[in-house]
C-alpha cells in the first residue's frame, strides 16, 4: 500500500479533476398545483481531493442535491456524473454496484447493524460486494479514526461518537471516489461532532479523499475547503475557505 505523504502530493495527481458533477439537474416531486421543484437546473462540479459543504435554508434542496449526486434519487431532467460515468445511463444493478464500490456514506443516524461488531460493520459493504478487505488499508483507516481497541464491540457497547467513527471508517474502507456525509454531526454533542469533522478533514488532507457534506451548521462548514449555498433549488452563492462567521453571515443574508 502506498499512501501520499502530503496533501500536495495527492492533489498533484488530481489537479483539475472533477469527482462528481451535475448538469442542469432538475428534480420535481408531485404534479400540478402540488408539485415541488426541489432542484431547479443545478449545474455544479465537485472537485476531487477537496471537502465541499452544501448549505442552505430548510427546503432549499441541499439534501436532494446530495442524494442525486450519490445516485440515491433519480432526476426529473438533467444529468449526474461520478467521474465520467453518467448515472442516468445505468440500470439499477449497475447503479447499486457503483454506489457500493465507488461511493461512501456517513449519515446522521449512523446506520450500523446492531448484531455486528464494529469491524464487521466497517467491512460490510466490501463483503456485500464480494471483495476482501485490504488489511493494511483497513488498519490505517481504523487507526486514523481511533477504533483499534474497539473492533470487537457491538454498536450498543459504543458511544454515539464511537458509532459515528465506525460509520466514517466504513465509508473509507473501500477507498471510494467520493464520501457523502448527510448532517454527520446531527446526533452528536459539539465536542464529539468536532472530532468526527476532524476525521473527515483528515481523510481529505491525509488520503486525498473527496468529501461532500450537507449541513446546516456554520461551524461544521468551516471544516470544508469550499461551501456552496442553495435557495429554492438553485445555487445562489459559494465561499472558498469558509469560516463559521462568514458562513453565518451568508446564511443570514439568504434567510437560512
C-alpha positions as CSV (number, residue, x, y, z in Angstrom):
1,X,0.0,0.0,0.0
2,X,1.3,3.4,-1.0
3,X,0.0,6.5,0.9
4,X,0.6,10.1,-0.1
5,X,3.0,11.7,2.4
6,X,1.5,15.2,1.9
7,X,-1.8,16.7,0.7
8,X,0.1,18.4,-2.2
9,X,1.5,15.0,-3.4
10,X,-2.0,13.6,-3.7
11,X,-3.6,16.7,-5.1
12,X,-0.8,17.0,-7.7
13,X,-2.2,13.8,-9.4
14,X,-5.7,15.1,-9.2
15,X,-5.2,18.6,-10.5
16,X,-8.3,19.9,-12.2
17,X,-10.1,16.6,-11.6
18,X,-13.9,16.6,-11.1
19,X,-15.0,13.8,-8.8
20,X,-18.8,14.3,-9.4
21,X,-20.9,16.8,-11.2
22,X,-24.5,17.7,-12.1
23,X,-25.6,19.3,-15.4
24,X,-28.9,21.2,-15.4
25,X,-30.2,18.9,-12.6
26,X,-33.9,19.3,-12.0
27,X,-36.0,17.3,-9.5
28,X,-39.7,17.8,-9.2
29,X,-41.9,16.0,-6.6
30,X,-45.6,15.6,-7.2
31,X,-47.7,17.0,-10.1
32,X,-49.8,20.0,-10.9
33,X,-50.5,22.6,-8.3
34,X,-49.0,20.4,-5.5
35,X,-45.6,19.9,-7.3
36,X,-42.4,20.9,-5.6
37,X,-39.3,21.8,-7.6
38,X,-36.6,20.6,-5.2
39,X,-33.8,21.2,-7.8
40,X,-34.1,23.8,-10.5
41,X,-31.4,23.4,-13.2
42,X,-28.4,22.9,-10.9
43,X,-25.0,22.6,-12.6
44,X,-22.1,22.1,-10.2
45,X,-18.7,20.5,-10.2
46,X,-17.4,18.7,-7.1
47,X,-13.6,18.8,-7.2
48,X,-11.6,15.8,-6.3
49,X,-9.5,15.7,-3.1
50,X,-11.5,18.6,-1.6
51,X,-14.0,18.9,1.2
52,X,-17.2,20.6,-0.1
53,X,-20.0,21.7,2.2
54,X,-23.5,22.1,0.8
55,X,-25.7,24.5,2.7
56,X,-29.0,26.3,2.6
57,X,-32.2,27.0,4.5
58,X,-34.6,24.2,5.2
59,X,-36.2,23.1,2.0
60,X,-33.5,24.6,-0.2
61,X,-32.7,21.4,-2.0
62,X,-29.4,20.6,-0.4
63,X,-30.2,17.0,0.7
64,X,-31.9,16.4,-2.7
65,X,-28.7,17.5,-4.4
66,X,-26.6,15.2,-2.4
67,X,-29.0,12.3,-3.0
68,X,-28.9,13.0,-6.7
69,X,-25.1,13.1,-6.7
70,X,-24.9,9.9,-4.8
71,X,-27.3,8.1,-7.1
72,X,-29.9,7.7,-4.3
73,X,-32.5,9.6,-6.1
74,X,-33.1,10.0,-9.8
75,X,-33.6,13.3,-11.6
76,X,-36.7,14.6,-13.4
77,X,-34.3,16.0,-16.0
78,X,-30.6,16.7,-16.3
79,X,-27.5,14.6,-15.7
80,X,-25.3,13.4,-12.8
81,X,-21.8,12.1,-13.3
82,X,-19.4,10.2,-10.9
83,X,-16.1,10.7,-12.7
84,X,-17.0,10.1,-16.4
85,X,-19.9,7.8,-15.7
86,X,-23.4,9.2,-16.2
87,X,-25.7,7.7,-13.6
88,X,-28.8,8.0,-15.7
89,X,-27.4,5.6,-18.2
90,X,-27.0,2.8,-15.6
91,X,-29.6,0.1,-14.8
92,X,-30.4,-0.5,-11.1
93,X,-27.9,-3.3,-10.7
94,X,-25.1,-1.3,-12.2
95,X,-26.0,1.7,-10.1
96,X,-26.1,-0.4,-7.0
97,X,-22.6,-1.7,-7.9
98,X,-21.3,1.8,-8.5
99,X,-22.6,3.0,-5.1
100,X,-21.1,0.0,-3.3
101,X,-17.7,0.2,-5.0
102,X,-17.1,3.9,-5.7
103,X,-19.1,5.8,-3.0
104,X,-19.0,6.0,0.8
105,X,-21.8,7.3,3.0
106,X,-21.9,8.8,6.5
107,X,-25.4,9.5,7.8
108,X,-26.7,11.3,10.9
109,X,-28.3,8.1,12.3
110,X,-25.0,6.0,11.9
111,X,-26.9,3.1,10.2
112,X,-24.9,0.4,11.8
113,X,-26.1,-3.2,12.0
114,X,-26.7,-3.8,15.8
115,X,-25.8,-7.5,15.7
116,X,-22.4,-7.0,14.0
117,X,-19.2,-5.9,15.7
118,X,-17.5,-2.6,14.8
119,X,-15.1,-4.4,12.4
120,X,-17.9,-6.4,10.8
121,X,-19.8,-3.1,10.2
122,X,-16.8,-1.5,8.7
123,X,-16.2,-4.2,6.2
124,X,-19.8,-5.0,5.4
125,X,-20.0,-3.0,2.1
126,X,-16.9,-4.8,0.9
127,X,-18.3,-8.2,1.9
128,X,-21.6,-7.4,0.1
129,X,-19.5,-6.5,-3.0
130,X,-17.7,-9.8,-2.8
131,X,-14.4,-8.1,-2.1
132,X,-11.7,-8.9,0.5
133,X,-10.6,-6.0,2.7
134,X,-7.1,-4.7,2.2
135,X,-5.8,-5.4,5.7
136,X,-3.1,-2.8,5.6
137,X,-5.5,-0.1,4.4
138,X,-8.1,-1.2,6.9
139,X,-5.6,-1.0,9.7
140,X,-4.6,2.5,8.5
141,X,-8.3,3.6,8.5
142,X,-9.1,2.1,11.9
143,X,-6.0,3.7,13.4
144,X,-6.9,7.0,11.9
145,X,-10.4,7.0,13.4
146,X,-9.2,5.7,16.8
147,X,-11.0,2.4,16.9
148,X,-8.1,0.0,17.2
149,X,-9.2,-1.2,20.6
150,X,-13.0,-1.3,19.8
151,X,-13.3,-3.5,16.8
152,X,-15.0,-6.4,18.7
153,X,-17.6,-4.2,20.3
154,X,-21.1,-4.0,19.0
155,X,-22.9,-0.7,18.5
156,X,-24.7,-0.9,21.8
157,X,-21.3,-1.0,23.5
158,X,-20.1,2.1,21.8
159,X,-20.8,5.8,22.5
160,X,-22.5,7.9,19.8
161,X,-19.2,9.4,18.8
162,X,-17.6,5.9,18.5
163,X,-20.5,4.7,16.4
164,X,-20.0,7.6,14.0
165,X,-16.3,6.8,13.9
166,X,-17.3,3.3,12.8
167,X,-19.5,4.9,10.1
168,X,-16.6,7.0,8.9
169,X,-14.3,4.0,8.8
170,X,-16.9,2.1,6.9
171,X,-17.2,4.9,4.3
172,X,-13.4,5.0,3.8
173,X,-12.8,1.2,3.8
174,X,-13.5,0.7,0.1
175,X,-11.3,3.7,-0.9
176,X,-14.3,5.4,-2.6
177,X,-14.2,8.1,-5.2
178,X,-16.5,10.3,-3.0
179,X,-17.7,10.2,0.6
180,X,-21.1,11.7,1.1
181,X,-21.9,12.9,4.6
182,X,-25.5,14.0,5.4
183,X,-25.6,16.0,8.6
184,X,-23.0,13.7,10.1
185,X,-22.8,15.5,13.5
186,X,-26.6,16.0,13.9
187,X,-26.8,13.4,16.7
188,X,-23.6,14.3,18.5
189,X,-22.6,16.9,21.0
190,X,-20.4,19.8,19.9
191,X,-17.1,18.2,21.1
192,X,-17.8,14.8,19.6
193,X,-19.1,16.4,16.4
194,X,-15.8,18.4,16.1
195,X,-13.9,15.1,16.4
196,X,-15.9,13.5,13.6
197,X,-15.5,16.6,11.4
198,X,-11.8,16.4,12.1
199,X,-11.7,12.8,10.9
200,X,-13.4,13.8,7.6
201,X,-11.0,16.8,7.3
202,X,-8.1,14.4,7.9
203,X,-9.3,12.0,5.3
204,X,-9.0,14.8,2.7
205,X,-5.6,16.0,3.9
206,X,-4.0,12.6,4.5
207,X,-5.7,10.3,1.9
208,X,-6.7,12.8,-0.7
209,X,-10.4,11.8,-0.2
210,X,-13.2,13.7,-1.8
211,X,-15.9,14.6,0.8
212,X,-19.3,16.2,0.2
213,X,-21.2,17.2,3.3
214,X,-24.7,18.5,3.7
215,X,-25.0,20.6,6.9
216,X,-27.0,23.5,8.4
217,X,-24.2,24.3,10.9
218,X,-21.8,27.1,10.1
219,X,-19.2,25.7,12.5
220,X,-19.3,22.3,10.6
221,X,-19.0,24.1,7.2
222,X,-15.8,25.8,8.5
223,X,-14.0,22.5,8.2
224,X,-14.5,22.4,4.5
225,X,-12.4,23.9,1.6
226,X,-15.5,25.2,-0.2
227,X,-19.1,25.9,0.6
228,X,-22.0,26.2,-1.9
229,X,-25.3,27.7,-0.9
230,X,-28.8,26.7,-2.3
231,X,-32.1,28.5,-2.1
232,X,-35.3,27.3,-3.7
233,X,-33.4,24.5,-5.6
234,X,-30.8,26.8,-7.1
235,X,-27.1,27.5,-6.3
236,X,-27.1,31.2,-5.3
237,X,-23.6,31.6,-3.7
238,X,-20.3,30.0,-2.9
239,X,-17.5,30.6,-0.5
240,X,-13.9,29.4,-0.5
241,X,-12.1,28.6,2.7
242,X,-15.2,29.3,4.7
243,X,-15.1,30.5,8.3
244,X,-18.0,29.9,10.7
245,X,-18.6,33.7,10.8
246,X,-18.6,34.1,7.1
247,X,-20.9,31.2,6.6
248,X,-23.3,32.5,9.2
249,X,-23.4,35.9,7.5
250,X,-24.2,34.3,4.2
251,X,-26.9,32.2,5.7
252,X,-28.5,35.2,7.4
253,X,-28.4,37.1,4.0
254,X,-30.1,34.1,2.3
255,X,-32.7,33.7,5.0
256,X,-31.2,30.4,6.5
